[in-house]
Amino acid sequence: MLASALPVEGDEFGQTVSTIEAQLKRMTKRDKASLLALQTAFTFSHKVPRQEREDLFQELFLTLWEKRISDNGLAYAVARCDWSNWWRAYKIRSHYSLDSVADDESGDTFGDLLVGVCDFEAQICGKINGDRLLEALPDYVRKIVQKRLDGHATTKLEQSRLRRFISRRPTVLAQYSTLN
């Protein structure tokens, strides 16, 4: 709550923290931990990228304030540990947007590449499932289906055999498509 009203850009952040710090100095000794938490959180949150500053400030301040740490060295150690853990997690996280350009030469975005990969995977999975289905069919039906897949015309006898096979087993596609 305290940090949500703070500006993140420029010198306004430091000026606002100084104003709040002056108000906290007028508080009782019991609340000196709040002042120490504010100072320590400001020190460490100022060493992160601007877009992450407010979140880290809130996190550090809340940690120190909840623990009511009144020793300067201990507050510094706790904040430094949380700060270094934050940096470790920050390095691991990917900060690429799907709108970021993946390759300058082609101009493709990461979103375009992701859609392409998903489409390719769906096609491969469809081919694998189709091959499994074709292999699971009886020989005489497989020959008729393969003939139609190859683009050749089927005879009236083959068409009637295929219709008869399907009418006897109306759930044939559902049965064979669940094969693993």
N, C-alpha and C positions, 0 to 999 in steps of 0.2 A: 504494500500500500504506500509506503514511504517513497519508494523508488519509482512508482508508476507516474508520479507527477513531475519527476525530474526530466529536464531536457537532456538529450543524449549528444547533441551537436555542440561543438565549439567550447568556449569558455563558460557558457551558461551553466554547464554541469558543475564545474568547480565552485562557481559563485553561489549556486543554490545549496550545495553541500555545506559551504562556509556559513550561510545564513542559518541552516538547520543546526549546524554545529554550535553556533552562538546561542541558539535557543536551548540546546541540550546542556550547555555549560551552566545555565541558570537552574538546572534541575538539582534534585537532592543527590546525596552521595550514592544512594541506592541505585540511581539511574546513571551513574558514571559508566557502567558497563555498556549502556546504550551509546554513549559518546565514543567509547573505545571501539565498539562494533562498527559504528559509522565511519570512523577514521580509517580503520583497518580495511573495511569493505571498499571504501573509496580508493585507497592506495592500490589494492590489487585489481579492482575492476577497471581502473584507468589503464591497465597494461594489457587489455584485450581489444580486439577489433570493435569499432564503434557500434556495429549492428548487434553485437553480443553484450555490450557493456551493461545495459540495464538489467538483463537477466542475471548476469553474474553478480552484480551489485546486490540485487535482491536476495540471491541465494546465500552469499557470504554474510550479509547483514543479518538475515534471519537466523542463520546457524549460530553466529556469535551472540546475537541478542537472546535467543532461546536458552543458551547455555549460561548466560549471565557471567561471561568471563570478564574478570576485572583486572587480570594481570596482563600487562602489555606484551610481554614475551610469549605467553601462552596464546593470546589472541593472534599474534603475528604467526606463530607456528601453525595454529589451526587453519587460518586463512591461507597461508602459503601451501599447506597440504591440499586443501580444497581447490586452490587455484591451479596447482600442478596437475591434479587429477582432471580438472576441467580442460586444461591444455592437452592432456593425453587423449581425452575423448574427442576433443575438437580436431585433432590431427587425424583421427581415425575416420570421423564422419566425412562424407563426401559433400562438398559445397557446390556441386554443379546443378544447375537448373536444367530441366528438360528443354528449355528454350536456348541453352548455351550451344554455340556452334562447336561441333565435335572435330571437324576438319575444315581448315580454312579454304582448301582447294575446292572441295565439293560444296561447301556451304550447308551441309546436312546438320541438323540439330540432334541432340541426344534423344529427343522425343521421336524424331523420324527414324533414327536407328533402332530404338526400342520397338516401335511399331513394326519395322521390317523384320526384326528378330522374332517377334511374336507371330507374325504372319508365316514366316518360314517354318517355325516350330509347329504351327497348326497344320501346315501342308504336310510336313514329314509325319506327324502323328496320324493325319488322315490317310496317308499312303500306307503306313504300317497297319492301321486298323482295316483298311480295304484289303490289303494282302492277306491278313489273318482271316477275314470274312471269306474271301475267295478260296483260301485253302480249306476252310471248314465245310464248304459246300460239297455235295456229292459230285462225282466225276461228270455225269451227264449234264448237270446243271452248270458246273464250272465251265464246261466247253461252250455252252450256249452264252453264258455271261461274257466269257472272254471274246467270243466272236462279236458280240455287240459292242464291247469296249474297244475292240480294234476297228470298229466302224463298218463292219460287214453286215449285210442284210441277213436276217434269219428267215428260215422257211416257216410255213404255217404249222408244221408238225413241231418244230422247235419252240415256237411261240406258245402253242397249246401245252407242251410239256412244262414250260416255265410257269405258265398261269396255273396249271394243276399243282405244281410243287408249292407255289406261293399260297394257293387256296387251302392246301392241306396244312401248311405251317404259316399262319398269318403273322406270327411273331418271330419269324426267322431272322430278320435283321436285328431285332433287339437281343435275341439269344446269342448270335454270333458276334455282335459288336461289343459284348461284354467280356469276350475271351481275353485272357492276358497272355 
